[in-house]
Amino acid sequence: MTYRIVNGMLICDVPDTAGVSDEVINQIAKNTANTMDKNRSPQKILEDTIRGKKAEYAIEKYIEKNFSNEIEYVSYDKIRNDNYTCHAPFDGLFISKKTPATVKNNLIDRILKEVMDDKPYGRLSIGLRNDMVDAGIFTFEIKSSELKNGDPKLSDYEGITDLYTRKQEDYEKIANNILAKWDFFIFPHYCRKSNDIFSFFDYVEFIRNNSEKFGLTSAKDYYSFLEPLIHGEFDNASEIQTRIFFDNYTNELYIPGYTHKMAFFIGVPTLTRMMGKVSGSTLYFTRSINMCRWSFENMPRNNALWSYDRNKVYSQLYYNHTNELICPHCGDYVKPGMYGYYCSQGKNCNMKISYYFGSSLDNEVVEKLLKGKTAEFTKNNETIILTPSIKYNVFKGDLQYIWVEKKKEF
């Protein structure tokens, strides 16, 4: 396979093969649950399975072609022994060639045993996940999407004149559109669907109020519950995450890079409920691809990955920094400006809180609003209670806060 690199993004033709036999593809599709779309037909499940395996195969071949002496990629479907009756705990493994074969084989045996012992859910223990990382073995998950065309402001083909042919500048425009408009995402560990959850604050409160059901110890308030919840989400997520985009006009793949799970939980986690007929009320943790990606072309030299310090990352997770003003969109710091409070990433993020009808707000009020709490605000000698509501402006591409106000009654 031939790979083009544009702005750190891999671009290649969609592989002709999925890397596994038709029998395996059919087995995977037959045992795939309709997690997001309950009305998905068996044919659509099969098509999605083939697409996902082709995306995985493209990454596998890139690693094999360029880093065969440094990294090995092993697809879970090539080592599993459950006859496809258990949920797959990950898509594949990135394994350092420095990892001794005996250690690698022992950990793979433990994976397969834990999956079978937890049939049909296939969950892995946190202890095993940590042992794998300590040995230079990282779990990997792939999400795939189609490039969108439609509203010019939302289209991934913005600036493209001919949809069926590509010049170098066309690849650059599409790559930049992907970086500007799309997120990496992972599913939450404790709850993946809800009609009542619209933000991370809602999610924390929902899990806290049902903590016994989810195997967590309850806490007296939102902030006391952050540490056990975020630890649980972080520890149970696969280490490496990516998202691959299919260009159906030219039958090509765009692979923008990958991120580590820590990106989702350093700073205020951004939890989104995906709207639409297919996804319905499915929940996701998201981070802007442009804000947290690493390129596959530098993967063997990524010391932040291969020299991963778990305790250092734990110290950076959001629950340790709740006294700072943190952007709920990208996780960077929020600072006061001329007309309100702004994310330090500026136009790369665009999250802002404007002054309230021309009046300034102090840090204490803004901090409460950023954390999803109500805050009291004095205006014209009246005490007003503000309740934050997050709204994403799809046309301007920024995260805005809409405040619901009511006067405080004495």
N, C-alpha and C positions, 0 to 999 in steps of 0.2 A: 504493500500500500504506500501511496505517496501522500505526504503531509505538507501543507502550506502553513507557515506561521505568520500571523498578522496580529500585531500588537499583543504578543504573548498568547494568542489564541490559535489552537490547532484547527485546521480546516482540511477535510478529506472527503472523498466520495463515500457514499454509504456502501459498506461492504456487501458483496454478493452473497456472502455466507454469514450465518449467525454464530459460527464456531462450534456448534453442536449438531447432532443428528436431528432429523425431522421427528424421530421417535421421542427424543428428549424434549424437543419443543412442544410436542403435543401433550406429553406428560405434565410439563410445567403449566401449560395453559389449562389443562383439565382440572388441575388442583389449585388454580388461582382463585382466591376469594375476591368478590366485588366489594372491596373496601370503600371506594369512593363512589362508584356509579353502580347502584343496585340493578339497573336496567341494562347493563352492558351485555351484549349477546355473546355466545360462545365464539363466533367468528371474530368479533371485535377484540375479545380477550386474546385470541390466537394472534391477530395482527399486532396488538400491543406487545405481546411477548416476543415476537420476532423482532420488532423494532428495538425493544430494550436489549435483547441479546446482541443485535448488530452494533448498537452503541457501545456495549461492553467489549465486544470483539475489536472495535477500532482502537480503544484504549489499550487493550492487551497487546495488540500488534505493535503499537507505538512503543510501549515499554520494551517489548522483546527486540525490536529493531534498533533501539537507541541505547538501552541501558541493561543489556542482558548480563553484564558482568557486575552490576551493582544492585539491581532490583529484580525481583520476580513477582509476576502477577498470577494469582491462582483464583480462578472462578469457583464460587461455591458449588455451582452445579456440576463441576468436575470432581468434587471430593465427597459430595453428600451420599449418604447410604440409607436414607429414609424412604426411598421409593416415591419421593415427592409428596409425602403425606403430611409433612410438617412445614410450618412457615419458615422461610429462609431468614436467618438472623442478620444477613448482610448479602451483598452481591458478590464480593470477592475480597481477597487479601493482597495487600502489598507487603512483601517480605524482603528484608534486607539480606543480601547475599552473605553478610557477616554472621547471620544466624546459623548456628550449627544444625545440621540435618536432623540429629537426634532430638534437639529441642523443638524444631519445627514440627516434626512428625508427632511428638508427644502432645503438643498443643493442639494440633489438628485432631488427634484422637479424642482429646478432651472436649473439643467443640462438638464433634459428632455424638459423643455420649450425652452431653448436656442437652443437645437438641432432642434426642430420642427420649431422654428422661422427662422432658417437658412437652411431650407430644400432646396436642398438635401445634402448640404455640411456638416452640423452638427458641425460647429465650435463653440467653447466656448470662451466667452469673457475673457480677461486677469483679469478683476476684479473678476469674478467668480472663476477662477483658484487660485487667491491669497486668496480668502475667504476660499476655500477648504483646502489649505495648512495650513492656520492659525488655522483651526478647527481640524487639524490632519487627513486630508483626502488627499491621494496622488493618482494621476492618474498613470496608469501602462500600459506599452506596451511591447509586446512579439514579438521577431523575432525568427524564427526557421530555421534551416539548417540541411543538412545531412552531416555526417562525410565523408570526401573524401578519396578515395584510388586511387593510380595511381603512378605518379612520386614519388620515395622514399623520395625526399627532400621536397615534398609538402604534402605527405600522413599523415593523422591523425592517421594511424595505424603503423607508423614507430616504429620498435622494436617489433612488435607483430608477433609471429610465426604462431598462429592458429587463423584465423579470426572469428571462430564460437564458441569458448569457451573463458572464461575469468578467470584468476587468479588475486589475489590482485595486483601483479606487473603489470599485463596487464592494469588494471584500472588506476594505477598510471601513466603508460606511456601514455595512451590516454589522461588522464586529463592534463598532462604536455604538450603534443602536442597541445591541444586546447589552453592552456594559452600562448604558445609560438607563435602560428600561426594565431589566430583569433582576431577579433575586435568586440566590441559593435558598433552599428551604429543607427543613426536616420536619417529620411528624413528631408531635409531643409523645412522651412515653405513657403518661397516665390517662389522657383522654384525647381522642382524635376527632370526635364529632360532637357538636353541640349547637342547638339553636339559640342558646342563651349566653354564649361567650363571644365577646366582640373585641377584647383587648387582653393584654397580659394580666392586668389587674383583675379582670373578671375571671381569668383562668385560675389565678392563685386563690381567689376567694372560693371558687367552685371546688377545687381540690381540697382546700382547708376545711370546708364545711362537710366534705365527704371523705375525710382523711382515713377513717377506718376502712372504708371500702377499698381504698388504694394502698393500704398497707403502710400508711405514714402516721406518725404521732401527731396529734392535733397541737395547735398553738393558740395563744390567746388573741393574736392579731395578725394582720397581713405581714408585717416586717419580721415577726418572730418565725413565721412559716417559710420565709424566703429561702433560708439556708437548706433545710431538708428537701424542699421541692426542687430547687435548682441543682443541688447535688444529685438528686435522683434522675432528673432530666439529662444532666451532663454525663453521668456515669453510664447510663444505659444507651447512649447514642453511639453510632458508629463513628470512628475517629475521623475518617476522610469522607467528604461529601463533594459531589459534582452535579452539574446539570448540563445536558447535551441538547443541542437544538438542531432539528431537521429542517433543511431547506427543500421543500417539496418541488420547487420549480426547477432546481438543478440537480436534485438527488445528492445533496452534500450534507455533511455534518459540521457543526461548529461546536468546538469544545473549548469554552472560555478559560478553563483551569479548574482548580479545586480549592477547597477550604478545609480547615480543621473545625471540629465541633465547638471548640472554644469560642469561635467567632460569634456564635449565637447567644452566648451567655456572659460575655464580658461587656459590661454596659447593660442598660435596661433591655431585656429580651423583647423583641418585637413579635407579637403573636397576631396572626391574621386569620380571618375566616374567609376561605375562598368562596366567592359567590359564583352562581351559574347553575345550570341544570345538571351538569356532570358532577362537579365537586360538591355542590350543595353546601352543607354546614361543616365541611372538613376543615380542621385547624392545622396551621403551620407556624413554626418558628421561621422567620426570614431574616436575611441580611443581604444588602445590595451586593451583587457580584463584584462590581467595581471597587467596593470598599474593603473586600477581604479575600480576594483571590490570589492564589499562587499559580504560576504557569507550570504545566507538565514538563516543559523543556528544561526546567531547572530542578526537577524533583530530587535527583540524587544528592544535590548540593544544598538542600533546604535543611539547614541545621535546626531551625525552629521545629521541624517535624521529627527528624531522626534523633535529635538530642532533647526530646520533649521532657520537660520537668513538671510532673504532675502537681507537686506541692506548690510550685511557683504559679501555675495556672489557677489552682484553687484560690490562691490569695488574690487573684485578679477578677474572680467571678463577681457578678453584680451585688450579691448580698453583702460583700465586704466594702462596698462603696456607695451605700445608700445616702450618705450625707453630701455627696457631690451632685452638681447639676449635670445629669447624663441625658444625652439625646436618645429617645426611645426608638428612633428610626435606625441609626447606624452605630450607636454606642459611644460616640465621642462626647467631648465636653460641650456644654451649653454656656454661652457667655453673653453678657448684656451688650447691646449695641444702640444705635441712634434711635431706632423705632421699635425696639422690643428686645427679645432674647433670641439668639441665633445659634445654630449648631456650628462648631468650629470648622467643620468641613465645607462650610459655605455652599457654593452652587453644586458641589458633589453630593450634597444631601438635601439641602433646602428646608429642613425642619425649622420652624420659627414660631414664636409666640409674640404677637403684636401687643403693643400697649393697649390697655382696656379703655376704649373711647377717649384716647388722648391722655389718660392718666398713667403714671408709671407704677410698676409693681416691684416690690422688694423681693430679695432672694428667697425669703421664707415662703411667700405666696407661690412663686414660680416653682420652687422645689416641690411643694405639695401637688400642684397641678401636673407636673411632669411625672409624678409617681402615681397619678390616678386618684388622688385624694381631693376632697372638697377643701376650699379655702375661703376665709373671710376677707372681705375687701371693703374699705371705707370710701364712699363717694358721696359728696354733697351732704356730709354729716350723717349719712345713712350707712348701716352695715349691710353689705350684700354678700350672700353665700354663692360662691361659684362652684359649679360641678363640671369637670372636664369631659369633653367628648372628642374622640379622635376622628378626623375625617381626612381621607387621602384624596387630593385633587388630581384626578387623572389627566386633566388638560394642562395643568401647570407642572405636574410631576413633583409635588411637594406634599409633606405631611403637615396638616394644619390642625389647630385646636379650636374647636367651637365650644364656647362656654354657655352653659345654662345657668341663668341667674334667678335668684329670688331674694326678696328683702327679709332680713332677720326680724322675727317678731319677738317682742319683749313682754 
